[in-house]
């Protein structure tokens, strides 16, 4: 294997390692965001139930405003 080809492979490997680190950070941030959203949904669900809104009427069963 000549020196030029070896250098190309080293450069490609360095880019792949950088990309892997970047993607890992993105996935970690997304997982944290998902966890926060799940907590928010659970909080809102509990809040709705404590406010007496446990049985919500679906939009399909409501009459439009002009009736």
PDB file of N, H, CA, C and O in Angstrom:
ATOM      1  N   UNK A   1       0.860  -1.164   0.000  1.00  0.00           N
ATOM      2  CA  UNK A   1       0.000   0.000   0.000  1.00  0.00           C
ATOM      3  C   UNK A   1       0.913   1.236   0.000  1.00  0.00           C
ATOM      4  O   UNK A   1       1.813   1.362   0.831  1.00  0.00           O
ATOM      5  N   UNK A   2       0.666   2.110  -0.920  1.00  0.00           N
ATOM      6  H   UNK A   2      -0.065   2.008  -1.595  1.00  0.00           H
ATOM      7  CA  UNK A   2       1.534   3.277  -0.985  1.00  0.00           C
ATOM      8  C   UNK A   2       1.143   4.322   0.058  1.00  0.00           C
ATOM      9  O   UNK A   2       0.053   4.277   0.630  1.00  0.00           O
ATOM     10  N   UNK A   3       2.046   5.250   0.287  1.00  0.00           N
ATOM     11  H   UNK A   3       2.931   5.287  -0.177  1.00  0.00           H
ATOM     12  CA  UNK A   3       1.874   6.254   1.342  1.00  0.00           C
ATOM     13  C   UNK A   3       0.654   7.152   1.108  1.00  0.00           C
ATOM     14  O   UNK A   3      -0.040   7.507   2.061  1.00  0.00           O
ATOM     15  N   UNK A   4       0.387   7.520  -0.144  1.00  0.00           N
ATOM     16  H   UNK A   4       0.950   7.232  -0.918  1.00  0.00           H
ATOM     17  CA  UNK A   4      -0.744   8.396  -0.457  1.00  0.00           C
ATOM     18  C   UNK A   4      -2.075   7.729  -0.113  1.00  0.00           C
ATOM     19  O   UNK A   4      -2.967   8.358   0.457  1.00  0.00           O
ATOM     20  N   UNK A   5      -2.193   6.470  -0.458  1.00  0.00           N
ATOM     21  H   UNK A   5      -1.468   5.959  -0.920  1.00  0.00           H
ATOM     22  CA  UNK A   5      -3.431   5.742  -0.165  1.00  0.00           C
ATOM     23  C   UNK A   5      -3.623   5.585   1.343  1.00  0.00           C
ATOM     24  O   UNK A   5      -4.736   5.702   1.855  1.00  0.00           O
ATOM     25  N   UNK A   6      -2.529   5.319   2.038  1.00  0.00           N
ATOM     26  H   UNK A   6      -1.625   5.224   1.622  1.00  0.00           H
ATOM     27  CA  UNK A   6      -2.591   5.189   3.487  1.00  0.00           C
ATOM     28  C   UNK A   6      -3.040   6.509   4.122  1.00  0.00           C
ATOM     29  O   UNK A   6      -3.846   6.500   5.053  1.00  0.00           O
ATOM     30  N   UNK A   7      -2.536   7.621   3.640  1.00  0.00           N
ATOM     31  H   UNK A   7      -1.882   7.628   2.884  1.00  0.00           H
ATOM     32  CA  UNK A   7      -2.920   8.938   4.146  1.00  0.00           C
ATOM     33  C   UNK A   7      -4.399   9.205   3.888  1.00  0.00           C
ATOM     34  O   UNK A   7      -5.091   9.741   4.754  1.00  0.00           O
ATOM     35  N   UNK A   8      -4.887   8.837   2.711  1.00  0.00           N
ATOM     36  H   UNK A   8      -4.325   8.401   2.008  1.00  0.00           H
ATOM     37  CA  UNK A   8      -6.312   8.999   2.393  1.00  0.00           C
ATOM     38  C   UNK A   8      -7.182   8.227   3.377  1.00  0.00           C
ATOM     39  O   UNK A   8      -8.195   8.735   3.859  1.00  0.00           O
ATOM     40  N   UNK A   9      -6.779   7.003   3.665  1.00  0.00           N
ATOM     41  H   UNK A   9      -5.956   6.591   3.274  1.00  0.00           H
ATOM     42  CA  UNK A   9      -7.545   6.186   4.611  1.00  0.00           C
ATOM     43  C   UNK A   9      -7.538   6.797   6.014  1.00  0.00           C
ATOM     44  O   UNK A   9      -8.554   6.772   6.709  1.00  0.00           O
ATOM     45  N   UNK A  10      -6.398   7.342   6.426  1.00  0.00           N
ATOM     46  H   UNK A  10      -5.573   7.362   5.862  1.00  0.00           H
ATOM     47  CA  UNK A  10      -6.328   7.992   7.732  1.00  0.00           C
ATOM     48  C   UNK A  10      -7.258   9.204   7.791  1.00  0.00           C
ATOM     49  O   UNK A  10      -7.928   9.431   8.799  1.00  0.00           O
ATOM     50  N   UNK A  11      -7.294   9.980   6.706  1.00  0.00           N
ATOM     51  H   UNK A  11      -6.749   9.795   5.888  1.00  0.00           H
ATOM     52  CA  UNK A  11      -8.165  11.154   6.651  1.00  0.00           C
ATOM     53  C   UNK A  11      -9.626  10.726   6.709  1.00  0.00           C
ATOM     54  O   UNK A  11     -10.418  11.314   7.445  1.00  0.00           O
ATOM     55  N   UNK A  12      -9.983   9.709   5.939  1.00  0.00           N
ATOM     56  H   UNK A  12      -9.340   9.231   5.341  1.00  0.00           H
ATOM     57  CA  UNK A  12     -11.364   9.220   5.947  1.00  0.00           C
ATOM     58  C   UNK A  12     -11.754   8.717   7.332  1.00  0.00           C
ATOM     59  O   UNK A  12     -12.866   8.964   7.799  1.00  0.00           O
ATOM     60  N   UNK A  13     -10.844   8.017   7.980  1.00  0.00           N
ATOM     61  H   UNK A  13      -9.941   7.817   7.601  1.00  0.00           H
ATOM     62  CA  UNK A  13     -11.115   7.506   9.322  1.00  0.00           C
ATOM     63  C   UNK A  13     -11.325   8.659  10.303  1.00  0.00           C
ATOM     64  O   UNK A  13     -12.216   8.602  11.151  1.00  0.00           O
ATOM     65  N   UNK A  14     -10.515   9.689  10.190  1.00  0.00           N
ATOM     66  H   UNK A  14      -9.791   9.735   9.501  1.00  0.00           H
ATOM     67  CA  UNK A  14     -10.656  10.843  11.082  1.00  0.00           C
ATOM     68  C   UNK A  14     -12.018  11.508  10.881  1.00  0.00           C
ATOM     69  O   UNK A  14     -12.676  11.873  11.855  1.00  0.00           O
ATOM     70  N   UNK A  15     -12.445  11.666   9.636  1.00  0.00           N
ATOM     71  H   UNK A  15     -11.912  11.370   8.844  1.00  0.00           H
ATOM     72  CA  UNK A  15     -13.767  12.246   9.362  1.00  0.00           C
ATOM     73  C   UNK A  15     -14.882  11.360   9.915  1.00  0.00           C
ATOM     74  O   UNK A  15     -15.860  11.863  10.467  1.00  0.00           O
ATOM     75  N   UNK A  16     -14.736  10.060   9.769  1.00  0.00           N
ATOM     76  H   UNK A  16     -13.941   9.652   9.320  1.00  0.00           H
ATOM     77  CA  UNK A  16     -15.765   9.146  10.274  1.00  0.00           C
ATOM     78  C   UNK A  16     -15.839   9.195  11.799  1.00  0.00           C
ATOM     79  O   UNK A  16     -16.927   9.154  12.374  1.00  0.00           O
ATOM     80  N   UNK A  17     -14.683   9.280  12.444  1.00  0.00           N
ATOM     81  H   UNK A  17     -13.800   9.313  11.977  1.00  0.00           H
ATOM     82  CA  UNK A  17     -14.682   9.375  13.903  1.00  0.00           C
ATOM     83  C   UNK A  17     -15.353  10.666  14.364  1.00  0.00           C
ATOM     84  O   UNK A  17     -16.108  10.665  15.336  1.00  0.00           O
ATOM     85  N   UNK A  18     -15.078  11.765  13.666  1.00  0.00           N
ATOM     86  H   UNK A  18     -14.466  11.766  12.876  1.00  0.00           H
ATOM     87  CA  UNK A  18     -15.704  13.044  13.999  1.00  0.00           C
ATOM     88  C   UNK A  18     -17.213  12.976  13.784  1.00  0.00           C
ATOM     89  O   UNK A  18     -17.987  13.450  14.616  1.00  0.00           O
ATOM     90  N   UNK A  19     -17.623  12.390  12.673  1.00  0.00           N
ATOM     91  H   UNK A  19     -16.994  12.005  11.997  1.00  0.00           H
ATOM     92  CA  UNK A  19     -19.048  12.247  12.385  1.00  0.00           C
ATOM     93  C   UNK A  19     -19.729  11.380  13.437  1.00  0.00           C
ATOM     94  O   UNK A  19     -20.839  11.687  13.870  1.00  0.00           O
ATOM     95  N   UNK A  20     -19.078  10.314  13.846  1.00  0.00           N
ATOM     96  H   UNK A  20     -18.175  10.065  13.494  1.00  0.00           H
ATOM     97  CA  UNK A  20     -19.638   9.432  14.864  1.00  0.00           C
ATOM     98  C   UNK A  20     -19.831  10.177  16.183  1.00  0.00           C
ATOM     99  O   UNK A  20     -20.860  10.015  16.839  1.00  0.00           O
ATOM    100  N   UNK A  21     -18.864  10.978  16.571  1.00  0.00           N
ATOM    101  H   UNK A  21     -18.028  11.109  16.038  1.00  0.00           H
ATOM    102  CA  UNK A  21     -18.997  11.763  17.802  1.00  0.00           C
ATOM    103  C   UNK A  21     -20.140  12.769  17.691  1.00  0.00           C
ATOM    104  O   UNK A  21     -20.911  12.948  18.633  1.00  0.00           O
ATOM    105  N   UNK A  22     -20.243  13.420  16.539  1.00  0.00           N
ATOM    106  H   UNK A  22     -19.617  13.274  15.774  1.00  0.00           H
ATOM    107  CA  UNK A  22     -21.316  14.387  16.324  1.00  0.00           C
ATOM    108  C   UNK A  22     -22.676  13.709  16.391  1.00  0.00           C
ATOM    109  O   UNK A  22     -23.590  14.211  17.045  1.00  0.00           O
ATOM    110  N   UNK A  23     -22.815  12.578  15.723  1.00  0.00           N
ATOM    111  H   UNK A  23     -22.073  12.170  15.192  1.00  0.00           H
ATOM    112  CA  UNK A  23     -24.086  11.851  15.736  1.00  0.00           C
ATOM    113  C   UNK A  23     -24.421  11.352  17.135  1.00  0.00           C
ATOM    114  O   UNK A  23     -25.586  11.347  17.534  1.00  0.00           O
ATOM    115  N   UNK A  24     -23.413  10.936  17.872  1.00  0.00           N
ATOM    116  H   UNK A  24     -22.467  10.940  17.548  1.00  0.00           H
ATOM    117  CA  UNK A  24     -23.638  10.480  19.240  1.00  0.00           C
ATOM    118  C   UNK A  24     -24.180  11.620  20.101  1.00  0.00           C
ATOM    119  O   UNK A  24     -25.092  11.415  20.903  1.00  0.00           O
ATOM    120  N   UNK A  25     -23.624  12.815  19.938  1.00  0.00           N
ATOM    121  H   UNK A  25     -22.883  12.981  19.287  1.00  0.00           H
ATOM    122  CA  UNK A  25     -24.130  13.973  20.680  1.00  0.00           C
ATOM    123  C   UNK A  25     -25.573  14.285  20.304  1.00  0.00           C
ATOM    124  O   UNK A  25     -26.395  14.590  21.168  1.00  0.00           O
ATOM    125  N   UNK A  26     -25.876  14.207  19.023  1.00  0.00           N
ATOM    126  H   UNK A  26     -25.209  13.959  18.321  1.00  0.00           H
ATOM    127  CA  UNK A  26     -27.235  14.489  18.557  1.00  0.00           C
ATOM    128  C   UNK A  26     -28.221  13.476  19.129  1.00  0.00           C
ATOM    129  O   UNK A  26     -29.296  13.849  19.597  1.00  0.00           O
ATOM    130  N   UNK A  27     -27.860  12.205  19.093  1.00  0.00           N
ATOM    131  H   UNK A  27     -26.986  11.901  18.713  1.00  0.00           H
ATOM    132  CA  UNK A  27     -28.745  11.162  19.624  1.00  0.00           C
ATOM    133  C   UNK A  27     -28.951  11.352  21.128  1.00  0.00           C
ATOM    134  O   UNK A  27     -30.060  11.179  21.633  1.00  0.00           O
ATOM    135  N   UNK A  28     -27.891  11.704  21.831  1.00  0.00           N
ATOM    136  H   UNK A  28     -26.990  11.845  21.421  1.00  0.00           H
ATOM    137  CA  UNK A  28     -28.004  11.940  23.271  1.00  0.00           C
ATOM    138  C   UNK A  28     -28.927  13.115  23.559  1.00  0.00           C
ATOM    139  O   UNK A  28     -29.769  13.039  24.454  1.00  0.00           O
ATOM    140  N   UNK A  29     -28.774  14.206  22.804  1.00  0.00           N
ATOM    141  H   UNK A  29     -28.090  14.268  22.077  1.00  0.00           H
ATOM    142  CA  UNK A  29     -29.650  15.369  22.978  1.00  0.00           C
ATOM    143  C   UNK A  29     -31.101  15.013  22.669  1.00  0.00           C
ATOM    144  O   UNK A  29     -32.012  15.442  23.377  1.00  0.00           O
ATOM    145  N   UNK A  30     -31.315  14.236  21.624  1.00  0.00           N
ATOM    146  H   UNK A  30     -30.575  13.888  21.048  1.00  0.00           H
ATOM    147  CA  UNK A  30     -32.680  13.844  21.269  1.00  0.00           C
ATOM    148  C   UNK A  30     -33.289  12.957  22.345  1.00  0.00           C
ATOM    149  O   UNK A  30     -34.472  13.087  22.658  1.00  0.00           O
ATOM    150  N   UNK A  31     -32.499  12.065  22.910  1.00  0.00           N
ATOM    151  H   UNK A  31     -31.538  11.959  22.655  1.00  0.00           H
ATOM    152  CA  UNK A  31     -33.012  11.200  23.973  1.00  0.00           C
ATOM    153  C   UNK A  31     -33.405  12.026  25.189  1.00  0.00           C
ATOM    154  O   UNK A  31     -34.430  11.765  25.818  1.00  0.00           O
ATOM    155  N   UNK A  32     -32.586  13.025  25.520  1.00  0.00           N
ATOM    156  H   UNK A  32     -31.753  13.237  25.008  1.00  0.00           H
ATOM    157  CA  UNK A  32     -32.927  13.908  26.636  1.00  0.00           C
ATOM    158  C   UNK A  32     -34.206  14.684  26.346  1.00  0.00           C
ATOM    159  O   UNK A  32     -35.042  14.864  27.231  1.00  0.00           O
ATOM    160  N   UNK A  33     -34.354  15.136  25.124  1.00  0.00           N
ATOM    161  H   UNK A  33     -33.674  14.990  24.405  1.00  0.00           H
ATOM    162  CA  UNK A  33     -35.565  15.868  24.742  1.00  0.00           C
ATOM    163  C   UNK A  33     -36.790  14.955  24.815  1.00  0.00           C
ATOM    164  O   UNK A  33     -37.843  15.374  25.294  1.00  0.00           O
ATOM    165  N   UNK A  34     -36.663  13.730  24.353  1.00  0.00           N
ATOM    166  H   UNK A  34     -35.807  13.390  23.964  1.00  0.00           H
ATOM    167  CA  UNK A  34     -37.767  12.764  24.427  1.00  0.00           C
ATOM    168  C   UNK A  34     -38.148  12.523  25.885  1.00  0.00           C
ATOM    169  O   UNK A  34     -39.332  12.476  26.220  1.00  0.00           O
ATOM    170  N   UNK A  35     -37.155  12.373  26.745  1.00  0.00           N
ATOM    171  H   UNK A  35     -36.193  12.411  26.473  1.00  0.00           H
ATOM    172  CA  UNK A  35     -37.426  12.144  28.162  1.00  0.00           C
ATOM    173  C   UNK A  35     -38.181  13.335  28.766  1.00  0.00           C
ATOM    174  O   UNK A  35     -39.134  13.149  29.523  1.00  0.00           O
ATOM    175  N   UNK A  36     -37.754  14.555  28.429  1.00  0.00           N
ATOM    176  H   UNK A  36     -36.980  14.706  27.814  1.00  0.00           H
ATOM    177  CA  UNK A  36     -38.451  15.739  28.942  1.00  0.00           C
ATOM    178  C   UNK A  36     -39.879  15.810  28.414  1.00  0.00           C
ATOM    179  O   UNK A  36     -40.798  16.155  29.157  1.00  0.00           O
ATOM    180  N   UNK A  37     -40.073  15.488  27.145  1.00  0.00           N
ATOM    181  H   UNK A  37     -39.327  15.208  26.541  1.00  0.00           H
ATOM    182  CA  UNK A  37     -41.421  15.506  26.569  1.00  0.00           C
ATOM    183  C   UNK A  37     -42.319  14.465  27.226  1.00  0.00           C
ATOM    184  O   UNK A  37     -43.496  14.724  27.477  1.00  0.00           O
ATOM    185  N   UNK A  38     -41.763  13.287  27.505  1.00  0.00           N
ATOM    186  H   UNK A  38     -40.807  13.076  27.301  1.00  0.00           H
ATOM    187  CA  UNK A  38     -42.548  12.255  28.188  1.00  0.00           C
ATOM    188  C   UNK A  38     -42.956  12.723  29.580  1.00  0.00           C
ATOM    189  O   UNK A  38     -44.094  12.515  30.003  1.00  0.00           O
ATOM    190  N   UNK A  39     -42.020  13.359  30.292  1.00  0.00           N
ATOM    191  H   UNK A  39     -41.096  13.528  29.948  1.00  0.00           H
ATOM    192  CA  UNK A  39     -42.341  13.872  31.622  1.00  0.00           C
ATOM    193  C   UNK A  39     -43.412  14.956  31.544  1.00  0.00           C
ATOM    194  O   UNK A  39     -44.314  15.005  32.381  1.00  0.00           O
ATOM    195  N   UNK A  40     -43.312  15.817  30.545  1.00  0.00           N
ATOM    196  H   UNK A  40     -42.579  15.777  29.865  1.00  0.00           H
ATOM    197  CA  UNK A  40     -44.310  16.869  30.366  1.00  0.00           C
ATOM    198  C   UNK A  40     -45.678  16.274  30.068  1.00  0.00           C
ATOM    199  O   UNK A  40     -46.685  16.729  30.611  1.00  0.00           O
ATOM    200  N   UNK A  41     -45.722  15.264  29.216  1.00  0.00           N
ATOM    201  H   UNK A  41     -44.904  14.894  28.775  1.00  0.00           H
ATOM    202  CA  UNK A  41     -47.002  14.604  28.893  1.00  0.00           C
ATOM    203  C   UNK A  41     -47.615  13.971  30.136  1.00  0.00           C
ATOM    204  O   UNK A  41     -48.819  14.083  30.363  1.00  0.00           O
ATOM    205  N   UNK A  42     -46.793  13.309  30.936  1.00  0.00           N
ATOM    206  H   UNK A  42     -45.814  13.218  30.751  1.00  0.00           H
ATOM    207  CA  UNK A  42     -47.305  12.696  32.161  1.00  0.00           C
ATOM    208  C   UNK A  42     -47.823  13.761  33.118  1.00  0.00           C
ATOM    209  O   UNK A  42     -48.876  13.592  33.734  1.00  0.00           O
ATOM    210  N   UNK A  43     -47.083  14.859  33.242  1.00  0.00           N
ATOM    211  H   UNK A  43     -46.228  14.997  32.741  1.00  0.00           H
ATOM    212  CA  UNK A  43     -47.516  15.955  34.111  1.00  0.00           C
ATOM    213  C   UNK A  43     -48.845  16.526  33.637  1.00  0.00           C
ATOM    214  O   UNK A  43     -49.760  16.722  34.437  1.00  0.00           O
ATOM    215  N   UNK A  44     -48.955  16.793  32.343  1.00  0.00           N
ATOM    216  H   UNK A  44     -48.212  16.634  31.692  1.00  0.00           H
ATOM    217  CA  UNK A  44     -50.193  17.354  31.799  1.00  0.00           C
ATOM    218  C   UNK A  44     -51.354  16.384  31.940  1.00  0.00           C
ATOM    219  O   UNK A  44     -52.482  16.799  32.206  1.00  0.00           O
ATOM    220  N   UNK A  45     -51.088  15.096  31.764  1.00  0.00           N
ATOM    221  H   UNK A  45     -50.172  14.758  31.548  1.00  0.00           H
ATOM    222  CA  UNK A  45     -52.134  14.086  31.933  1.00  0.00           C
ATOM    223  C   UNK A  45     -52.653  14.096  33.369  1.00  0.00           C
ATOM    224  O   UNK A  45     -53.862  14.068  33.598  1.00  0.00           O
ATOM    225  N   UNK A  46     -51.730  14.136  34.339  1.00  0.00           N
ATOM    226  H   UNK A  46     -50.748  14.158  34.153  1.00  0.00           H
ATOM    227  CA  UNK A  46     -52.149  14.193  35.748  1.00  0.00           C
ATOM    228  C   UNK A  46     -52.910  15.484  36.034  1.00  0.00           C
ATOM    229  O   UNK A  46     -53.902  15.482  36.762  1.00  0.00           O
ATOM    230  N   UNK A  47     -52.443  16.564  35.464  1.00  0.00           N
ATOM    231  H   UNK A  47     -51.637  16.565  34.873  1.00  0.00           H
ATOM    232  CA  UNK A  47     -53.094  17.867  35.685  1.00  0.00           C
ATOM    233  C   UNK A  47     -54.517  17.872  35.131  1.00  0.00           C
ATOM    234  O   UNK A  47     -55.439  18.368  35.779  1.00  0.00           O
ATOM    235  N   UNK A  48     -54.693  17.320  33.937  1.00  0.00           N
ATOM    236  H   UNK A  48     -53.944  16.917  33.410  1.00  0.00           H
ATOM    237  CA  UNK A  48     -56.030  17.249  33.335  1.00  0.00           C
ATOM    238  C   UNK A  48     -56.952  16.396  34.197  1.00  0.00           C
ATOM    239  O   UNK A  48     -58.110  16.752  34.412  1.00  0.00           O
ATOM    240  N   UNK A  49     -56.441  15.274  34.688  1.00  0.00           N
ATOM    241  H   UNK A  49     -55.500  14.984  34.513  1.00  0.00           H
ATOM    242  CA  UNK A  49     -57.268  14.394  35.514  1.00  0.00           C
ATOM    243  C   UNK A  49     -57.653  15.057  36.825  1.00  0.00           C
ATOM    244  O   UNK A  49     -58.769  14.859  37.306  1.00  0.00           O
ATOM    245  N   UNK A  50     -56.759  15.836  37.415  1.00  0.00           N
ATOM    246  H   UNK A  50     -55.852  15.996  37.025  1.00  0.00           H
ATOM    247  CA  UNK A  50     -57.089  16.497  38.680  1.00  0.00           C
ATOM    248  C   UNK A  50     -58.035  17.669  38.474  1.00  0.00           C
ATOM    249  O   UNK A  50     -58.704  18.092  39.417  1.00  0.00           O
ATOM    250  N   UNK A  51     -58.104  18.194  37.275  1.00  0.00           N
ATOM    251  H   UNK A  51     -57.561  17.851  36.508  1.00  0.00           H
ATOM    252  CA  UNK A  51     -59.008  19.308  36.979  1.00  0.00           C
ATOM    253  C   UNK A  51     -60.388  18.808  36.572  1.00  0.00           C
ATOM    254  O   UNK A  51     -61.263  19.612  36.251  1.00  0.00           O
ATOM    255  N   UNK A  52     -60.593  17.505  36.580  1.00  0.00           N
ATOM    256  H   UNK A  52     -59.882  16.853  36.841  1.00  0.00           H
ATOM    257  CA  UNK A  52     -61.888  16.952  36.224  1.00  0.00           C
ATOM    258  C   UNK A  52     -62.057  16.765  34.736  1.00  0.00           C
ATOM    259  O   UNK A  52     -63.175  16.575  34.258  1.00  0.00           O
ATOM    260  N   UNK A  53     -60.994  16.815  34.014  1.00  0.00           N
ATOM    261  H   UNK A  53     -60.085  16.970  34.403  1.00  0.00           H
ATOM    262  CA  UNK A  53     -61.085  16.650  32.566  1.00  0.00           C
ATOM    263  C   UNK A  53     -60.692  15.262  32.130  1.00  0.00           C
ATOM    264  O   UNK A  53     -60.217  15.067  31.011  1.00  0.00           O
ATOM    265  N   UNK A  54     -60.885  14.301  32.997  1.00  0.00           N
ATOM    266  H   UNK A  54     -61.271  14.459  33.906  1.00  0.00           H
ATOM    267  CA  UNK A  54     -60.497  12.936  32.666  1.00  0.00           C
ATOM    268  C   UNK A  54     -61.265  12.360  31.501  1.00  0.00           C
ATOM    269  O   UNK A  54     -60.723  11.579  30.719  1.00  0.00           O
ATOM    270  N   UNK A  55     -62.532  12.745  31.378  1.00  0.00           N
ATOM    271  H   UNK A  55     -62.971  13.380  32.013  1.00  0.00           H
ATOM    272  CA  UNK A  55     -63.346  12.253  30.268  1.00  0.00           C
ATOM    273  C   UNK A  55     -63.555  13.402  29.295  1.00  0.00           C
ATOM    274  O   UNK A  55     -64.477  14.203  29.447  1.00  0.00           O
ATOM    275  N   UNK A  56     -62.712  13.466  28.325  1.00  0.00           N
ATOM    276  H   UNK A  56     -61.963  12.815  28.202  1.00  0.00           H
ATOM    277  CA  UNK A  56     -62.795  14.553  27.357  1.00  0.00           C
ATOM    278  C   UNK A  56     -63.693  14.145  26.196  1.00  0.00           C
ATOM    279  O   UNK A  56     -63.734  12.978  25.806  1.00  0.00           O
ATOM    280  N   UNK A  57     -64.404  15.114  25.655  1.00  0.00           N
ATOM    281  H   UNK A  57     -64.371  16.062  25.972  1.00  0.00           H
ATOM    282  CA  UNK A  57     -65.275  14.874  24.506  1.00  0.00           C
ATOM    283  C   UNK A  57     -64.434  14.988  23.249  1.00  0.00           C
ATOM    284  O   UNK A  57     -63.640  15.917  23.100  1.00  0.00           O
ATOM    285  N   UNK A  58     -64.613  14.040  22.354  1.00  0.00           N
ATOM    286  H   UNK A  58     -65.258  13.285  22.475  1.00  0.00           H
ATOM    287  CA  UNK A  58     -63.838  14.101  21.118  1.00  0.00           C
ATOM    288  C   UNK A  58     -64.369  15.204  20.220  1.00  0.00           C
ATOM    289  O   UNK A  58     -65.545  15.563  20.290  1.00  0.00           O
ATOM    290  N   UNK A  59     -63.503  15.734  19.382  1.00  0.00           N
ATOM    291  H   UNK A  59     -62.548  15.442  19.325  1.00  0.00           H
ATOM    292  CA  UNK A  59     -63.883  16.814  18.470  1.00  0.00           C
ATOM    293  C   UNK A  59     -64.932  16.344  17.467  1.00  0.00           C
ATOM    294  O   UNK A  59     -65.727  17.150  16.984  1.00  0.00           O
ATOM    295  N   UNK A  60     -64.944  15.067  17.153  1.00  0.00           N
ATOM    296  H   UNK A  60     -64.298  14.412  17.545  1.00  0.00           H
ATOM    297  CA  UNK A  60     -65.901  14.536  16.179  1.00  0.00           C
ATOM    298  C   UNK A  60     -67.327  14.554  16.717  1.00  0.00           C
ATOM    299  O   UNK A  60     -68.275  14.708  15.946  1.00  0.00           O
ATOM    300  N   UNK A  61     -67.492  14.399  18.025  1.00  0.00           N
ATOM    301  H   UNK A  61     -66.722  14.274  18.651  1.00  0.00           H
ATOM    302  CA  UNK A  61     -68.837  14.339  18.593  1.00  0.00           C
ATOM    303  C   UNK A  61     -69.401  15.723  18.921  1.00  0.00           C
ATOM    304  O   UNK A  61     -70.594  15.852  19.193  1.00  0.00           O
ATOM    305  N   UNK A  62     -68.564  16.747  18.898  1.00  0.00           N
ATOM    306  H   UNK A  62     -67.594  16.642  18.677  1.00  0.00           H
ATOM    307  CA  UNK A  62     -69.045  18.100  19.171  1.00  0.00           C
ATOM    308  C   UNK A  62     -69.705  18.696  17.939  1.00  0.00           C
ATOM    309  O   UNK A  62     -69.293  18.443  16.807  1.00  0.00           O
ATOM    310  N   UNK A  63     -70.741  19.498  18.185  1.00  0.00           N
ATOM    311  H   UNK A  63     -71.076  19.704  19.104  1.00  0.00           H
ATOM    312  CA  UNK A  63     -71.399  20.195  17.080  1.00  0.00           C
ATOM    313  C   UNK A  63     -70.568  21.410  16.682  1.00  0.00           C
ATOM    314  O   UNK A  63     -69.964  22.056  17.539  1.00  0.00           O
ATOM    315  N   UNK A  64     -70.533  21.720  15.406  1.00  0.00           N
ATOM    316  H   UNK A  64     -71.023  21.195  14.710  1.00  0.00           H
ATOM    317  CA  UNK A  64     -69.816  22.917  14.966  1.00  0.00           C
ATOM    318  C   UNK A  64     -70.458  24.167  15.557  1.00  0.00           C
ATOM    319  O   UNK A  64     -71.627  24.121  15.942  1.00  0.00           O
ATOM    320  N   UNK A  65     -69.737  25.277  15.642  1.00  0.00           N
ATOM    321  H   UNK A  65     -68.788  25.314  15.329  1.00  0.00           H
ATOM    322  CA  UNK A  65     -70.246  26.486  16.291  1.00  0.00           C
ATOM    323  C   UNK A  65     -71.501  27.067  15.647  1.00  0.00           C
ATOM    324  O   UNK A  65     -72.250  27.770  16.324  1.00  0.00           O
ATOM    325  N   UNK A  66     -71.758  26.806  14.382  1.00  0.00           N
ATOM    326  H   UNK A  66     -71.149  26.234  13.831  1.00  0.00           H
ATOM    327  CA  UNK A  66     -72.910  27.421  13.727  1.00  0.00           C
ATOM    328  C   UNK A  66     -74.219  26.689  13.989  1.00  0.00           C
ATOM    329  O   UNK A  66     -75.256  27.123  13.488  1.00  0.00           O
ATOM    330  N   UNK A  67     -74.220  25.584  14.761  1.00  0.00           N
ATOM    331  H   UNK A  67     -73.378  25.231  15.168  1.00  0.00           H
ATOM    332  CA  UNK A  67     -75.463  24.875  15.078  1.00  0.00           C
ATOM    333  C   UNK A  67     -76.099  25.442  16.316  1.00  0.00           C
ATOM    334  O   UNK A  67     -77.156  24.971  16.739  1.00  0.00           O
TER     335      UNK A  67
END
